[in-house]
Amino acid sequence: MRIDPASRNKQEKAACGSIAGGSRTVRIGVLANTTWYLFNFRLNLLRALRDAGYQAIAIGPVDGYESQIEAAGFRHVVWSVKQTGTHPLDELGCVNSLRRILKSERLDALLSYTPKGNIYAALAARQSHIPVIANVSGLGQAFIRHSPLTWLVRGLYWLTFRRLPWVFFQNREDMAWFVRQRLVNRDKIECLPGSGVDIRRFIPAPGVPHADASALPFVFLMAARLLWDKGIGEYVEAARRIRRTHPATRFQLLGFLDSQHGGSVSRTVLESWTAEGVVEYLGATDDVLPFLHAADCVVLPSYREGMPRILLEAASVAKPVIAADSPGCRDALVDGVTGLLCKPRDSSDLADRMLSMLSMPPETRREMGRQGRLRMQACFDENHVLARYLAVLRRVTAHPDLVGAEAERISLLEQNIALQQENKL
């Protein structure tokens, strides 16, 4: 959508705060290659920026979620980009389009997400000298399936990331890889606890857990985009094996079917699974909480992640989890304490771990869930992440009007992080 200047000024005055002190509002862009991602994963960051006195602007393509961003009180600027596009001329056009957006929006800093968003933001900002703070939430499909694209992406990281003022990573393995490859300045990087989790929203459901009632079937839930790299094939094969001896057990699948993605499960395959009765497909949702509450165990056998938010949310509501022993996934749980790890790309080992979970006494699973909740409270509170963003922005924008109430707020948040880190499990 196009926003005329008068309408934009009206929205800015109504929806955006300003830094105290009389100077113009510090403008922060938050960018990803889907607006769906911004709405589902970065809305609280946009709110935190606004609460801190910044003007927060969401930048992403038209995909049906821009109206929800605007309904939350934020401007949405359209960036024409395809999530899976690879044609050189089209991709160059995406970079040039973003360069024009950065110039017209007069941003003071840009927060970028997703591999394409990170690289293109760094390329587009080079001439305008706008500081880009990137967040590496996983290396992406190019590094799961090695191809000539892998070397191209690595070269683009080398070209762009060494110049960035700050780069956040979501797990230490990805951060160590970037350092070994000399793609980043080791003095300007930091590992966050993923995106964190909203522990005040994701709370355990009241009452007795579902599987404690012996008459009810045990429910496994896998919530992810329907991509093969998420381990969906292994999950389905493990379900087939378990159903031979535990036919009443339910295996649910929740997530968006992206038919345009080259690594997506096809609708034909998905329909064959549901016709077979091996899994129940629940569709896609913007609110995973009721599905987490209804499940007994959450499963994610993904080949590689940054820090899978679904595992953090599951632990926060006190559900035991099963995940692949792969980068990112293994950091989201403590094996044998808050959940179980399985071998990556191994449906047989996954089935063994799921059978182990199924055969545990209910009180053992409850204790796993309790320990998971405690770990989320101590180490993965979303406020940790928001505080670090505010602190880095304070340095990068170097705005003198941040010395007042906001500086005090940041200091209190940082003190809270330190206190909680001392008590982490």
C-alpha positions, 0 to 999 in steps of 0.5 A, a space after each residue: 500500500 502507498 501512504 501519502 505524506 499527510 496520512 503518514 504524519 498523522 499516523 506518526 503523531 498518533 502511534 509513535 512516541 518521541 524521545 524527550 528533549 525536543 529533538 526529532 524522533 529517532 526512527 528505527 526500521 525493523 525488517 524481514 523478508 515476510 511481514 508474517 515474520 514481523 507480526 508473529 515474532 517481532 511485534 513485542 520488539 516493535 512495542 518495546 521500541 515505541 515504549 522506549 520513545 523510538 519511532 518503530 517502522 515495520 518493513 516487509 512485503 505484502 503478504 496479508 499481515 501488513 494490516 495487522 501490523 498497522 492495527 497494532 499501531 505501527 506504520 508498515 512500509 512495503 518492501 517488494 521481495 520474494 522469500 525464495 527468489 533467486 533470479 539475479 536481476 530480481 534480487 538486485 531489484 530488491 536491494 535497490 528497492 530497499 535502498 530507496 526505502 532507507 533513503 525516503 524513511 530517513 532511518 537512524 538504524 535498521 534491525 534486520 532478520 532472516 538471511 535474505 533480510 540481513 544480507 540485503 539490508 547490509 548491502 542497501 545501507 552501505 551508501 546511506 551509512 545507516 547502521 544495521 543491527 543484524 540477527 542471525 536466527 539460523 544459517 538458512 536452507 543454503 547451509 543445510 543443503 550445500 550447493 553453489 548457492 552456499 558459496 554465494 551466500 557465504 561471499 555475501 556475508 563476507 562482503 557485508 557483515 564485517 562492516 556491521 556495528 553489531 550482529 546478534 546470534 541465536 546460538 553459539 555454534 552459528 556465532 563460532 562458525 561466522 568467527 572461524 570463517 572471518 565473516 564478522 568482527 569478533 568484537 561486535 557480536 553477541 549471542 542472545 537466548 534466541 528470540 526469548 519467550 513471553 513467559 507472562 503470556 506462555 504460562 502452564 494451563 490450569 488443572 490436571 495435564 491431559 495425559 494424566 487421564 488414562 482414558 485419554 490418548 497421548 498427544 504429540 504435537 509438531 508445530 513448524 512450517 511444513 518444510 522437509 528440513 524441519 524433520 517432518 518426514 522423520 516425524 511422520 515415519 516415527 508416528 507410523 512405527 509407534 501407531 503399530 503398538 500404540 494405535 490410540 496415540 495422536 500425532 498432530 501437525 500444525 503449521 503453514 504449507 508454503 507451496 512456493 517454497 522449494 523445500 516444502 511438503 506438497 499438498 498431495 503428500 500432506 493429504 496422503 498422510 491425513 488420509 492414512 490417518 498417521 497424522 492430524 493436520 491442524 492447519 496454520 495459526 497465529 496463536 499456538 498457545 491453545 494447541 500447546 496446552 492441549 498437547 502432552 509433548 512437543 516435537 521438533 526434529 529439525 536439521 538446523 535452527 537458530 533457536 526454535 521459538 516453539 520449543 521455548 514456548 512449549 517449555 514455558 507452558 511446562 510441556 516436555 519436548 523432544 528435539 533433534 541434537 542439531 545446532 539451535 535445537 539442542 540449546 533449547 532443552 536439557 537432555 533428560 531434564 526438560 526433554 529428550 534429544 534424538 539423532 538428526 535425520 533418524 526416524 528410528 531414534 526419534 520413535 525411540 525417544 517418543 516411546 520413552 516419553 510415552 512410557 514415562 510416569 505422568 509425574 516424571 513428565 510433569 517434572 520435566 515440564 516444571 524444570 523447563 518452565 523454570 529454565 525459561 524464566 531464568 534464561 530465556 525471558 523475552 525481556 532479556 532480548 529486548 533489553 539488549 536491543 535497547 542497550 545496543 541501539 543506545 550506543 549505535 544511535 548515540 542519541 543524547 536524549 537517551 540519558 533520562 528516563 529511558 537510560 534508567 529503564 535500560 539500566 534496570 532491565 540490564 540489572 534484572 538480566 544479571 540477577 536472573 543469569 546468576 540463578 539460571 539452571 
